[in-house]
């Protein structure tokens, strides 16, 4: 049974309003509720969001909390520009965290959290500060738990350290690609009671060499190895993955918390052309064999790409994020945070095709209101 989360409209109602009472025409919660409902219906920019509010009668916008004609694009620009972005992201993250905890996982499931970055390309071209964002996404539910802007002239590592401070790590497994495979990140995760699965490439040359050496030799006494293989057919190709693990570097390597190393071999065959593509990738994890054998590690490695498939790709393709050129103040990050929230809501509601879901909500906007916790009166 899935627990009912705190309605999103209640979260919006708790956001501190920066505006002075005099001259305030629209409730802040109603403005954010309208923005989310319009996004659920496939509207992408704050100009389009304002148009959505005027496409329906006062019966619908009144249910959102408006007592007069809904706001124009300028109002959305002002609110998104001046809102306390950190407070908004923290409140949305806490709400998403409660939703993940309240959605039961299958027994013995390892709760994965993927960390990865995405650049708001259109905003970056317009000179927007902090246009590269790191996100933490729950593998299982598809909700973004936190978001952190990467400072200009910096890199993802300091931002990742800060991002992890805003995510519950205890009892969870953080997955990340090679760019974020860093000792200080591994140490922070382990100290917080979490585990990690990290891909190792040339940016950690000594560690990579040690792992490659392990798998060129036969197992030794006292070493534990496990092996798993999967084969998938679809999209005009055959994809085979094999992962093998080893405990031989545990206690030998100085990498924080290291319990196993692994190697993934991936082969893709295109039957129409006969083309064969092969790739070998190394990795490290703090998960011991009794908690994660090769099959579980392979599932976590594959699960990491949920952040690309269920978040970044949707933001670009369905919500056209890369073409958005908003650049003032907090607007790019606020819009991204709202997109993350809307996408997570659709995943939680059971939609797998986001474009089709947007079309359904556009045809039946009352469903969008219901998803954020508003039931319009008949």
C-alpha positions as a Markdown table, in Angstrom:
| # | Residue | x | y | z |
|---|---|---|---|---|
| 1 | Unk | 0.0 | 0.0 | 0.0 |
| 2 | Unk | 1.3 | 3.4 | -1.0 |
| 3 | Unk | 0.9 | 6.1 | 1.7 |
| 4 | Unk | -0.7 | 9.4 | 0.7 |
| 5 | Unk | 2.0 | 12.1 | 0.8 |
| 6 | Unk | 1.5 | 15.5 | 2.2 |
| 7 | Unk | -0.3 | 17.5 | -0.5 |
| 8 | Unk | 2.0 | 19.6 | -2.6 |
| 9 | Unk | -0.3 | 22.6 | -2.2 |
| 10 | Unk | 0.4 | 22.5 | 1.6 |
| 11 | Unk | 4.1 | 22.7 | 0.9 |
| 12 | Unk | 3.5 | 25.8 | -1.3 |
| 13 | Unk | 1.4 | 27.3 | 1.4 |
| 14 | Unk | 4.3 | 27.1 | 3.9 |
| 15 | Unk | 6.8 | 28.9 | 1.6 |
| 16 | Unk | 7.8 | 32.3 | 3.2 |
| 17 | Unk | 6.4 | 35.2 | 1.2 |
| 18 | Unk | 9.0 | 37.8 | 0.5 |
| 19 | Unk | 6.4 | 40.4 | -0.7 |
| 20 | Unk | 5.0 | 43.2 | 1.4 |
| 21 | Unk | 1.3 | 42.9 | 2.2 |
| 22 | Unk | 0.4 | 46.2 | 0.6 |
| 23 | Unk | -0.3 | 45.8 | -3.1 |
| 24 | Unk | -0.1 | 41.9 | -3.0 |
| 25 | Unk | -2.7 | 40.7 | -5.5 |
| 26 | Unk | -2.2 | 36.9 | -5.6 |
| 27 | Unk | -1.4 | 34.3 | -2.9 |
| 28 | Unk | 2.1 | 32.9 | -3.2 |
| 29 | Unk | 0.8 | 29.3 | -2.9 |
| 30 | Unk | -1.7 | 29.9 | -5.7 |
| 31 | Unk | 1.1 | 31.1 | -8.0 |
| 32 | Unk | 3.2 | 28.0 | -7.4 |
| 33 | Unk | 0.2 | 25.8 | -7.7 |
| 34 | Unk | -0.7 | 27.3 | -11.0 |
| 35 | Unk | 2.9 | 26.9 | -12.3 |
| 36 | Unk | 3.0 | 23.2 | -11.4 |
| 37 | Unk | -0.5 | 22.4 | -12.9 |
| 38 | Unk | 0.5 | 24.2 | -16.1 |
| 39 | Unk | 3.7 | 22.2 | -16.2 |
| 40 | Unk | 1.8 | 19.0 | -15.7 |
| 41 | Unk | -0.2 | 20.0 | -18.8 |
| 42 | Unk | 3.0 | 20.5 | -20.8 |
| 43 | Unk | 3.4 | 24.3 | -20.6 |
| 44 | Unk | 7.1 | 25.1 | -20.5 |
| 45 | Unk | 7.9 | 28.8 | -19.9 |
| 46 | Unk | 6.5 | 31.2 | -17.3 |
| 47 | Unk | 4.9 | 33.1 | -20.2 |
| 48 | Unk | 3.1 | 29.9 | -21.3 |
| 49 | Unk | 2.2 | 29.2 | -17.6 |
| 50 | Unk | 0.5 | 32.6 | -17.4 |
| 51 | Unk | -1.4 | 31.8 | -20.6 |
| 52 | Unk | -2.5 | 28.4 | -19.1 |
| 53 | Unk | -4.1 | 30.3 | -16.2 |
| 54 | Unk | -6.1 | 32.4 | -18.5 |
| 55 | Unk | -7.3 | 29.5 | -20.7 |
| 56 | Unk | -9.7 | 28.2 | -18.1 |
| 57 | Unk | -12.5 | 29.9 | -16.2 |
| 58 | Unk | -12.5 | 31.3 | -12.7 |
| 59 | Unk | -13.9 | 28.0 | -11.5 |
| 60 | Unk | -10.6 | 26.3 | -12.0 |
| 61 | Unk | -8.2 | 29.1 | -11.1 |
| 62 | Unk | -10.4 | 29.8 | -8.1 |
| 63 | Unk | -9.7 | 26.3 | -6.9 |
| 64 | Unk | -6.0 | 27.1 | -7.1 |
| 65 | Unk | -6.6 | 30.0 | -4.6 |
| 66 | Unk | -7.0 | 33.0 | -6.8 |
| 67 | Unk | -9.8 | 35.5 | -6.2 |
| 68 | Unk | -9.3 | 37.5 | -9.3 |
| 69 | Unk | -7.9 | 37.2 | -12.8 |
| 70 | Unk | -4.8 | 35.0 | -12.6 |
| 71 | Unk | -1.3 | 36.6 | -12.8 |
| 72 | Unk | 0.5 | 37.7 | -15.9 |
| 73 | Unk | 3.9 | 36.5 | -17.0 |
| 74 | Unk | 5.5 | 39.5 | -15.3 |
| 75 | Unk | 4.3 | 38.3 | -11.9 |
| 76 | Unk | 5.8 | 34.9 | -12.4 |
| 77 | Unk | 9.1 | 36.5 | -13.5 |
| 78 | Unk | 9.1 | 38.6 | -10.3 |
| 79 | Unk | 8.2 | 35.8 | -8.0 |
| 80 | Unk | 10.6 | 33.2 | -9.5 |
| 81 | Unk | 13.4 | 35.9 | -9.6 |
| 82 | Unk | 13.1 | 37.0 | -6.0 |
| 83 | Unk | 12.0 | 33.8 | -4.1 |
| 84 | Unk | 14.5 | 32.3 | -1.7 |
| 85 | Unk | 15.7 | 29.5 | -3.9 |
| 86 | Unk | 17.4 | 27.6 | -1.1 |
| 87 | Unk | 14.3 | 27.6 | 1.1 |
| 88 | Unk | 12.1 | 26.4 | -1.9 |
| 89 | Unk | 14.5 | 23.6 | -2.8 |
| 90 | Unk | 14.8 | 22.5 | 0.8 |
| 91 | Unk | 11.1 | 22.3 | 1.2 |
| 92 | Unk | 10.5 | 20.5 | -2.0 |
| 93 | Unk | 13.3 | 18.1 | -1.1 |
| 94 | Unk | 11.9 | 17.3 | 2.3 |
| 95 | Unk | 8.5 | 16.7 | 0.7 |
| 96 | Unk | 10.0 | 14.3 | -1.8 |
| 97 | Unk | 12.0 | 12.6 | 0.9 |
| 98 | Unk | 8.8 | 11.9 | 2.9 |
| 99 | Unk | 7.1 | 10.6 | -0.2 |
| 100 | Unk | 10.0 | 8.1 | -0.9 |
| 101 | Unk | 10.0 | 6.9 | 2.7 |
| 102 | Unk | 6.2 | 6.5 | 2.5 |
| 103 | Unk | 6.3 | 4.4 | -0.7 |
| 104 | Unk | 7.2 | 0.9 | 0.5 |
| 105 | Unk | 10.0 | -0.9 | -1.3 |
| 106 | Unk | 10.2 | -4.6 | -2.0 |
| 107 | Unk | 11.9 | -6.6 | 0.7 |
| 108 | Unk | 15.7 | -6.5 | 0.8 |
| 109 | Unk | 15.7 | -3.6 | -1.8 |
| 110 | Unk | 18.8 | -1.5 | -1.7 |
| 111 | Unk | 17.6 | 2.2 | -2.0 |
| 112 | Unk | 19.7 | 3.8 | -4.6 |
| 113 | Unk | 20.3 | 7.6 | -5.0 |
| 114 | Unk | 21.9 | 8.7 | -8.3 |
| 115 | Unk | 24.0 | 11.9 | -8.3 |
| 116 | Unk | 24.6 | 13.6 | -11.7 |
| 117 | Unk | 24.9 | 17.0 | -13.3 |
| 118 | Unk | 23.0 | 18.8 | -16.0 |
| 119 | Unk | 23.6 | 22.1 | -17.7 |
| 120 | Unk | 20.8 | 24.5 | -18.5 |
| 121 | Unk | 22.2 | 25.2 | -21.9 |
| 122 | Unk | 19.9 | 28.0 | -23.0 |
| 123 | Unk | 20.2 | 29.8 | -19.7 |
| 124 | Unk | 24.0 | 29.4 | -19.8 |
| 125 | Unk | 24.2 | 31.0 | -23.2 |
| 126 | Unk | 22.4 | 34.0 | -21.8 |
| 127 | Unk | 25.0 | 34.3 | -19.0 |
| 128 | Unk | 22.9 | 32.9 | -16.1 |
| 129 | Unk | 24.9 | 32.2 | -13.0 |
| 130 | Unk | 25.0 | 28.6 | -11.7 |
| 131 | Unk | 23.5 | 27.2 | -14.8 |
| 132 | Unk | 25.0 | 23.8 | -14.2 |
| 133 | Unk | 23.0 | 21.8 | -11.6 |
| 134 | Unk | 23.7 | 18.6 | -9.7 |
| 135 | Unk | 20.7 | 16.5 | -8.7 |
| 136 | Unk | 20.1 | 13.6 | -6.4 |
| 137 | Unk | 17.4 | 11.2 | -7.7 |
| 138 | Unk | 15.9 | 8.2 | -6.0 |
| 139 | Unk | 16.3 | 5.2 | -8.3 |
| 140 | Unk | 13.1 | 3.5 | -7.3 |
| 141 | Unk | 10.5 | 6.3 | -7.2 |
| 142 | Unk | 12.1 | 8.8 | -9.7 |
| 143 | Unk | 11.9 | 11.8 | -7.3 |
| 144 | Unk | 14.6 | 14.4 | -7.2 |
| 145 | Unk | 15.6 | 14.7 | -3.5 |
| 146 | Unk | 17.9 | 17.7 | -3.8 |
| 147 | Unk | 19.4 | 20.1 | -6.3 |
| 148 | Unk | 22.6 | 22.1 | -6.1 |
| 149 | Unk | 24.0 | 24.7 | -8.4 |
| 150 | Unk | 27.6 | 24.4 | -9.4 |
| 151 | Unk | 29.4 | 27.8 | -8.9 |
| 152 | Unk | 30.8 | 29.4 | -12.0 |
| 153 | Unk | 34.5 | 28.7 | -12.5 |
| 154 | Unk | 34.2 | 25.7 | -10.2 |
| 155 | Unk | 33.5 | 22.0 | -10.7 |
| 156 | Unk | 31.0 | 19.4 | -9.5 |
| 157 | Unk | 33.0 | 18.1 | -6.6 |
| 158 | Unk | 32.4 | 21.0 | -4.0 |
| 159 | Unk | 28.8 | 21.1 | -5.2 |
| 160 | Unk | 28.4 | 17.3 | -4.7 |
| 161 | Unk | 29.8 | 17.6 | -1.1 |
| 162 | Unk | 27.2 | 20.3 | -0.4 |
| 163 | Unk | 24.4 | 18.3 | -2.1 |
| 164 | Unk | 25.0 | 15.2 | 0.0 |
| 165 | Unk | 24.5 | 17.3 | 3.2 |
| 166 | Unk | 20.9 | 17.8 | 2.1 |
| 167 | Unk | 20.1 | 14.1 | 1.4 |
| 168 | Unk | 19.4 | 11.3 | 3.9 |
| 169 | Unk | 22.3 | 8.9 | 3.3 |
| 170 | Unk | 21.9 | 6.4 | 6.1 |
| 171 | Unk | 20.9 | 3.0 | 4.8 |
| 172 | Unk | 21.1 | 4.1 | 1.2 |
| 173 | Unk | 23.5 | 3.6 | -1.7 |
| 174 | Unk | 24.8 | 6.6 | -3.7 |
| 175 | Unk | 25.6 | 5.9 | -7.3 |
| 176 | Unk | 27.7 | 8.2 | -9.4 |
| 177 | Unk | 29.8 | 8.3 | -12.6 |
| 178 | Unk | 33.6 | 8.6 | -12.8 |
| 179 | Unk | 33.8 | 12.4 | -12.5 |
| 180 | Unk | 32.5 | 12.2 | -8.9 |
| 181 | Unk | 34.6 | 9.2 | -7.9 |
| 182 | Unk | 36.6 | 11.1 | -5.3 |
| 183 | Unk | 38.0 | 10.1 | -1.9 |
| 184 | Unk | 36.3 | 13.0 | 0.0 |
| 185 | Unk | 32.9 | 12.0 | -1.4 |
| 186 | Unk | 33.3 | 8.4 | -0.5 |
| 187 | Unk | 34.4 | 9.4 | 3.0 |
| 188 | Unk | 31.4 | 11.7 | 3.5 |
| 189 | Unk | 28.9 | 9.0 | 2.4 |
| 190 | Unk | 30.4 | 6.3 | 4.6 |
| 191 | Unk | 30.6 | 8.6 | 7.6 |
| 192 | Unk | 26.9 | 9.5 | 7.1 |
| 193 | Unk | 26.0 | 5.8 | 7.3 |
| 194 | Unk | 25.5 | 5.3 | 3.6 |
| 195 | Unk | 27.2 | 3.2 | 0.9 |
| 196 | Unk | 28.5 | 4.1 | -2.6 |
| 197 | Unk | 28.8 | 2.5 | -6.0 |
| 198 | Unk | 31.4 | 4.5 | -8.0 |
| 199 | Unk | 32.7 | 4.1 | -11.5 |
| 200 | Unk | 36.5 | 4.3 | -11.9 |
| 201 | Unk | 38.2 | 5.7 | -14.9 |
| 202 | Unk | 41.4 | 7.5 | -15.8 |
| 203 | Unk | 40.9 | 10.3 | -13.3 |
| 204 | Unk | 41.8 | 7.8 | -10.6 |
| 205 | Unk | 44.7 | 6.1 | -12.5 |
| 206 | Unk | 46.3 | 4.1 | -9.6 |
| 207 | Unk | 42.9 | 2.7 | -8.4 |
| 208 | Unk | 42.0 | 1.8 | -12.0 |
| 209 | Unk | 45.2 | 0.0 | -12.5 |
| 210 | Unk | 44.7 | -2.0 | -9.3 |
| 211 | Unk | 41.2 | -3.1 | -10.3 |
| 212 | Unk | 42.3 | -4.1 | -13.8 |
| 213 | Unk | 45.2 | -6.1 | -12.3 |
| 214 | Unk | 42.7 | -7.9 | -10.0 |
| 215 | Unk | 40.6 | -9.2 | -12.9 |
| 216 | Unk | 43.6 | -10.3 | -15.1 |
| 217 | Unk | 44.5 | -12.9 | -12.4 |
| 218 | Unk | 42.8 | -15.9 | -11.0 |
| 219 | Unk | 41.2 | -15.7 | -7.5 |
| 220 | Unk | 43.5 | -16.1 | -4.6 |
| 221 | Unk | 42.9 | -17.8 | -1.2 |
| 222 | Unk | 40.5 | -15.9 | 1.0 |
| 223 | Unk | 39.1 | -13.8 | -1.9 |
| 224 | Unk | 35.4 | -13.7 | -2.6 |
| 225 | Unk | 34.2 | -13.3 | -6.2 |
| 226 | Unk | 30.7 | -13.3 | -7.7 |
| 227 | Unk | 29.5 | -13.1 | -11.3 |
| 228 | Unk | 26.3 | -12.0 | -12.9 |
| 229 | Unk | 25.1 | -11.7 | -16.5 |
| 230 | Unk | 22.0 | -10.1 | -18.1 |
| 231 | Unk | 20.8 | -10.1 | -21.7 |
| 232 | Unk | 18.2 | -7.6 | -23.1 |
| 233 | Unk | 16.5 | -7.6 | -26.5 |
| 234 | Unk | 14.9 | -4.5 | -27.8 |
| 235 | Unk | 15.2 | -1.2 | -29.8 |
| 236 | Unk | 16.9 | -3.2 | -32.6 |
| 237 | Unk | 19.8 | -4.4 | -30.6 |
| 238 | Unk | 20.9 | -7.2 | -28.3 |
| 239 | Unk | 22.7 | -6.0 | -25.1 |
| 240 | Unk | 24.6 | -8.3 | -22.9 |
| 241 | Unk | 26.2 | -7.1 | -19.6 |
| 242 | Unk | 28.4 | -9.1 | -17.3 |
| 243 | Unk | 29.7 | -8.0 | -13.9 |
| 244 | Unk | 32.2 | -9.7 | -11.7 |
| 245 | Unk | 33.3 | -8.6 | -8.2 |
| 246 | Unk | 36.3 | -9.2 | -6.0 |
| 247 | Unk | 37.1 | -8.5 | -2.3 |
| 248 | Unk | 40.9 | -8.8 | -2.8 |
| 249 | Unk | 41.5 | -5.0 | -2.4 |
| 250 | Unk | 39.5 | -4.7 | 0.8 |
| 251 | Unk | 42.0 | -3.8 | 3.5 |
| 252 | Unk | 44.7 | -3.3 | 0.9 |
| 253 | Unk | 43.5 | -0.1 | -0.8 |
| 254 | Unk | 43.3 | 3.1 | 1.1 |
| 255 | Unk | 40.1 | 4.1 | -0.7 |
| 256 | Unk | 37.6 | 5.0 | 2.1 |
| 257 | Unk | 35.2 | 2.2 | 3.0 |
| 258 | Unk | 36.1 | 0.0 | 0.1 |
| 259 | Unk | 34.7 | -3.5 | 0.4 |
| 260 | Unk | 34.6 | -4.8 | -3.2 |
| 261 | Unk | 35.8 | -3.8 | -6.6 |
| 262 | Unk | 34.0 | -4.8 | -9.8 |
| 263 | Unk | 34.3 | -4.9 | -13.5 |
| 264 | Unk | 31.4 | -4.5 | -16.0 |
| 265 | Unk | 31.7 | -5.9 | -19.5 |
| 266 | Unk | 29.1 | -4.6 | -21.9 |
| 267 | Unk | 28.5 | -5.8 | -25.4 |
| 268 | Unk | 25.9 | -4.4 | -27.9 |
| 269 | Unk | 25.1 | -6.2 | -31.1 |
| 270 | Unk | 23.1 | -4.6 | -33.9 |
| 271 | Unk | 21.6 | -7.5 | -35.8 |
| 272 | Unk | 20.7 | -5.5 | -38.9 |
| 273 | Unk | 24.3 | -4.4 | -39.5 |
| 274 | Unk | 26.2 | -7.0 | -37.6 |
| 275 | Unk | 28.0 | -4.2 | -35.7 |
| 276 | Unk | 29.4 | -5.1 | -32.3 |
| 277 | Unk | 30.3 | -2.6 | -29.6 |
| 278 | Unk | 32.2 | -3.5 | -26.5 |
| 279 | Unk | 33.0 | -1.6 | -23.3 |
| 280 | Unk | 34.7 | -2.5 | -20.1 |
| 281 | Unk | 34.2 | -0.3 | -17.0 |
| 282 | Unk | 35.7 | -0.7 | -13.5 |
| 283 | Unk | 34.2 | 0.4 | -10.2 |
| 284 | Unk | 34.4 | 0.4 | -6.4 |
| 285 | Unk | 31.8 | -0.1 | -3.7 |
| 286 | Unk | 31.5 | 0.0 | 0.1 |
| 287 | Unk | 28.9 | -2.8 | 0.0 |
| 288 | Unk | 30.2 | -6.1 | 1.2 |
| 289 | Unk | 29.4 | -9.3 | -0.7 |
| 290 | Unk | 26.8 | -10.5 | 1.8 |
| 291 | Unk | 24.8 | -7.2 | 1.2 |
| 292 | Unk | 25.4 | -6.9 | -2.6 |
| 293 | Unk | 26.6 | -9.7 | -4.8 |
| 294 | Unk | 27.3 | -9.2 | -8.5 |
| 295 | Unk | 23.6 | -9.2 | -9.6 |
| 296 | Unk | 22.7 | -6.6 | -7.1 |
| 297 | Unk | 25.6 | -4.4 | -8.0 |
| 298 | Unk | 24.7 | -4.7 | -11.7 |
| 299 | Unk | 21.2 | -3.6 | -10.9 |
| 300 | Unk | 22.6 | -0.5 | -9.0 |
| 301 | Unk | 25.0 | 0.3 | -11.9 |
| 302 | Unk | 22.1 | 0.2 | -14.4 |
| 303 | Unk | 19.8 | 2.0 | -11.9 |
| 304 | Unk | 22.1 | 5.0 | -11.9 |
| 305 | Unk | 21.0 | 5.9 | -15.4 |
| 306 | Unk | 17.5 | 6.5 | -14.1 |
| 307 | Unk | 18.6 | 10.0 | -13.6 |
| 308 | Unk | 19.2 | 10.4 | -17.3 |
| 309 | Unk | 16.2 | 8.5 | -18.5 |
| 310 | Unk | 13.6 | 9.6 | -16.0 |
| 311 | Unk | 14.8 | 13.1 | -15.3 |
| 312 | Unk | 17.3 | 14.8 | -17.5 |
| 313 | Unk | 15.9 | 13.4 | -20.8 |
| 314 | Unk | 12.4 | 14.3 | -19.8 |
| 315 | Unk | 13.3 | 17.8 | -18.8 |
| 316 | Unk | 14.9 | 18.3 | -22.3 |
| 317 | Unk | 12.5 | 16.4 | -24.5 |
| 318 | Unk | 9.1 | 16.9 | -22.8 |
| 319 | Unk | 9.8 | 20.3 | -21.2 |
| 320 | Unk | 12.3 | 21.7 | -23.7 |
| 321 | Unk | 14.6 | 22.8 | -20.9 |
| 322 | Unk | 17.8 | 23.2 | -23.0 |
| 323 | Unk | 16.0 | 25.8 | -25.1 |
| 324 | Unk | 14.8 | 27.9 | -22.2 |
| 325 | Unk | 16.8 | 31.1 | -22.0 |
| 326 | Unk | 15.7 | 32.5 | -18.6 |
| 327 | Unk | 18.7 | 33.9 | -16.8 |
| 328 | Unk | 17.6 | 36.4 | -14.1 |
| 329 | Unk | 18.2 | 35.7 | -10.4 |
| 330 | Unk | 16.9 | 32.4 | -9.3 |
| 331 | Unk | 14.6 | 31.8 | -12.2 |
| 332 | Unk | 16.6 | 29.0 | -14.0 |
| 333 | Unk | 17.0 | 27.0 | -10.8 |
| 334 | Unk | 13.4 | 27.6 | -9.6 |
| 335 | Unk | 12.0 | 26.5 | -13.0 |
| 336 | Unk | 14.3 | 23.4 | -12.9 |
| 337 | Unk | 13.2 | 22.6 | -9.3 |
| 338 | Unk | 9.5 | 22.8 | -10.4 |
| 339 | Unk | 10.1 | 20.6 | -13.4 |
| 340 | Unk | 11.8 | 18.0 | -11.1 |
| 341 | Unk | 8.8 | 18.1 | -8.8 |
| 342 | Unk | 6.3 | 17.7 | -11.6 |
| 343 | Unk | 8.2 | 14.8 | -13.2 |
| 344 | Unk | 8.5 | 13.1 | -9.9 |
| 345 | Unk | 4.8 | 13.5 | -9.3 |
| 346 | Unk | 4.0 | 11.9 | -12.6 |
| 347 | Unk | 6.3 | 9.0 | -11.9 |
| 348 | Unk | 4.7 | 8.5 | -8.5 |
| 349 | Unk | 1.2 | 8.6 | -10.1 |
| 350 | Unk | 2.2 | 5.7 | -12.3 |
| 351 | Unk | 2.8 | 7.5 | -15.6 |
| 352 | Unk | 5.7 | 6.2 | -17.7 |
| 353 | Unk | 5.1 | 8.2 | -20.9 |
| 354 | Unk | 5.5 | 11.8 | -19.8 |
| 355 | Unk | 4.4 | 13.4 | -23.0 |
| 356 | Unk | 1.2 | 11.3 | -23.0 |
| 357 | Unk | 0.6 | 12.3 | -19.4 |
| 358 | Unk | 0.9 | 16.0 | -20.2 |
| 359 | Unk | -1.6 | 15.6 | -23.0 |
| 360 | Unk | -4.0 | 13.9 | -20.6 |
| 361 | Unk | -3.7 | 16.6 | -18.0 |
| 362 | Unk | -4.1 | 19.3 | -20.6 |
| 363 | Unk | -7.4 | 17.6 | -21.7 |
| 364 | Unk | -8.5 | 17.1 | -18.1 |
| 365 | Unk | -6.9 | 19.9 | -15.9 |
| 366 | Unk | -8.8 | 18.8 | -12.9 |
| 367 | Unk | -6.6 | 15.8 | -12.7 |
| 368 | Unk | -3.5 | 18.0 | -12.5 |
| 369 | Unk | -5.1 | 19.9 | -9.6 |
| 370 | Unk | -6.0 | 16.6 | -7.9 |
| 371 | Unk | -2.4 | 15.5 | -8.2 |
| 372 | Unk | -1.1 | 18.5 | -6.2 |
| 373 | Unk | -3.9 | 18.0 | -3.6 |
| 374 | Unk | -6.7 | 20.2 | -4.8 |
| 375 | Unk | -10.2 | 18.8 | -5.5 |
| 376 | Unk | -12.2 | 21.4 | -7.5 |
| 377 | Unk | -15.8 | 21.7 | -6.4 |
| 378 | Unk | -18.4 | 20.6 | -8.9 |
